[in-house]
Amino acid sequence: MSESLERSYLQALDYLNRFVDYEKGMPHAYSPVSFNLERTARLLADLGQPQEKYPSLLIAGTKGKGSTAAFLESVLRASGRRTGLYTSPHLHTWRERIQVQRRPIAKAEVVAWIERLRPLVEEMSIRGEHGPPTYYEISTALALGYFAEQKVDTAVLEVGLGGRLDATNVVTPVVSILTTIGYDHMDILGHTLAQIAGEKAGIVKPAGWTVSAVQQEEALGIIRETCRRQGAILWVAAEEGVRQLLPVPAGPWPYPPLPEEGLSLRGPFQQTNARVALATVLALRRQGWEIPDEAVRQGLATTRWPGRLEVAGKRPFWVLDGAHNVDSARALREALRAEFSFRHLILILGFSRGHDAAAFATELAPLATHILATASHHPRAIPPQQVAEAVRPATAVPVEAVECVAAALDQARRLASPVDLICVTGSLFVVAEAREALGLAEERD
C-alpha cells in the first residue's frame, strides 16, 4: 500500500472523528435532538436513497446482536447471495464495521466515500435545521451507500444503540429482529425493562415481519403491543420451534436442521442467537426467499465472530469475551462452566463508563481465584483503580489494579499454571487490545 493512500485514509478517519461520537461519550438525553433520523435520511436522500436498492435485515437487542448478525450473514452468503454486513463497534480497524462478503471495506473506498459525503455533510452542517450529522450517522450513510455501489443482494444491519432513534432505523427491513433484551445503557434508554424494550421495539415497521428471541414477560409484552399497534407479524424463536404470536397464535414450527458438527460459535447462549437466526430464515422463506437447508448448515458451521467466547490459547486456556452487562456476564459464567475444564480462573476485567462493573463482577467473581482490574485506551474506559474498588465488595479473592491491558496479560501469565483459565472480559475495547497483544489482529488502524 502506498504511503499516499495510507495518509489519505488516516485523514478520512480524522475528518470523521471531528463529528460528535457517542461511542466516546454518551449524550445527556436520548432524544431526537441528539439522535435524529432526519439527518441520516437527508444524507441518504442526497445519495439517491441507496438503502432502497437491496433488502435489509435490522437487528436490535441488548445481547447477541452481533452474533446473530454474523450467523445470518454467513447463512445468506452460503446460499449464494452477495452480502453486506454493518456492525459496531470494531475490534481493530474501522473498516471491520462495513463488510461485503465478510471482507472489510478497502481503505481506498473509505477515502472515496468520505470525499463524496464531505460536501453533503458540510451543507447540512451550515444549513441543516437539525444541525450537523454525527460520526455514527455519517458512518451509516457511508455503509448503506457502499452496499448499493457493491450491488449486494442483502444487507444485515446491527443497531448501534436502542433502536427507535438509531441511524439504521431509516431502513425498512424485510424482517425486524430483536435479540435478548436486558438492562444496558439505562441512563440513556430507561431504568425499566419495559422502557428499554420500547426503545428496541422502535425498529418494528407497519405491516412488517418481526422475529424476537424469547424475552422476559415485561419486555415481550411491550414487543407484542408494538407489533399489534403496527399491524406487524410477530414470531418468537422458542426452544421447541417458532411460535407466531400475531396476528393469530400459531406454531410451533420446526427449525431447519443444525450442522452435525455443531455451531462454530461457542457457548450455550449462542443456541439462543442461532434460534433467532433460524427463525429469521423461516420468515424469509415464508416471503419467498430460497435458502436451502444445506446453506443453513454450512453458514452456522462456519460463522466467524472474534472476541465472543474466543479461545486464544491453551495451557492455560485464554478466553476472550466482549460481555459488558449483567446478563452477558451471567451467560459468560455459564459458558465457562459448560465449555471448559480448569483449576483456577484468573479474570482480567475492564469496563467503559455507563456499565455497572460491580453488578458484572457479582456474576463472575465467585468463579475466580484472582482478578486483575485494568482499562483499555478508549476515552470511555473506567480507570483500573475505580474498577478494582467497584469489584472488591463482590469477592474475597485478591483484586489487583493493573495500568493497561498488556500489563494485565503479563501478570496473568505469571499467576496462571497450564491447567488454569485466563478470561479477558468486560468490554470489547479491552478484548481488542488483548487480541492485539496476543498477536491475533491481522490489521489495525
HELIX and SHEET records of a PDB file:
HELIX    1   1 GLU A    3  LEU A   16  1                                  14    
HELIX    2   2 LEU A   37  ASP A   46  1                                  10    
HELIX    3   3 PRO A   50  LYS A   53  5                                   4    
HELIX    4   4 LYS A   65  ALA A   78  1                                  14    
HELIX    5   5 TRP A   94  ARG A   97  5                                   4    
HELIX    6   6 LYS A  107  ARG A  127  1                                  21    
HELIX    7   7 TYR A  135  GLU A  149  1                                  15    
HELIX    8   8 ALA A  167  VAL A  170  5                                   4    
HELIX    9   9 MET A  186  LEU A  189  1                                   4    
HELIX   10  10 LEU A  193  LYS A  200  1                                   8    
HELIX   11  11 ALA A  201  ILE A  203  5                                   3    
HELIX   12  12 GLU A  217  GLN A  230  1                                  14    
HELIX   13  13 PHE A  269  ARG A  286  1                                  18    
HELIX   14  14 ASP A  293  THR A  302  1                                  10    
HELIX   15  15 VAL A  326  GLU A  339  1                                  14    
HELIX   16  16 ALA A  357  LEU A  364  1                                   8    
HELIX   17  17 ALA A  365  LEU A  367  5                                   3    
HELIX   18  18 PRO A  384  VAL A  391  1                                   8    
HELIX   19  19 ARG A  392  ALA A  394  5                                   3    
HELIX   20  20 VAL A  405  LEU A  415  1                                  11    
HELIX   21  21 LEU A  428  ALA A  437  1                                  10    
SHEET    1   A10 ARG A 103  PRO A 104  0                                        
SHEET    2   A10 ILE A  98  VAL A 100 -1                                        
SHEET    3   A10 THR A  83  TYR A  86 -1                                        
SHEET    4   A10 THR A 154  GLU A 158  1                                        
SHEET    5   A10 SER A  56  ALA A  60  1                                        
SHEET    6   A10 VAL A 175  LEU A 178  1                                        
SHEET    7   A10 TRP A 209  ALA A 213  1                                        
SHEET    8   A10 ILE A 233  ALA A 238  1                                        
SHEET    9   A10 GLY A 241  LEU A 246 -1                                        
SHEET   10   A10 ALA A 250  TRP A 253 -1                                        
SHEET    1   B 6 GLU A 310  GLY A 313  0                                        
SHEET    2   B 6 PHE A 317  LEU A 320 -1                                        
SHEET    3   B 6 LEU A 421  THR A 425  1                                        
SHEET    4   B 6 LEU A 345  LEU A 349  1                                        
SHEET    5   B 6 HIS A 370  ALA A 373  1                                        
SHEET    6   B 6 VAL A 399  ALA A 401  1                                        
END                                                                             
